[in-house]
Amino acid sequence: MADQPVNLNRARKARARTQAKREADANAVRFGRSKAETAQARAEADRIARAIEGLKREE
């Protein structure tokens, strides 16, 4: 056994922090995009929307 007693509350919180960090890393890989990538995607969507709007016929 260890010389020092184990603080179970501290161990539980450390385990929860580790799990939260693991989930955050997984979400960053799945959903994470930089601000520049997001802005570029938004600009591209706007450009496509304007092109489609310009091709519509008036009734």
Secondary structure, DSSP 8 states (H G I E B T S, - for coil): --SS---HHHHHHHHHHHHHHHHHHHHHHHH---HHHHHHHHHHHHHHHHHHHHH----
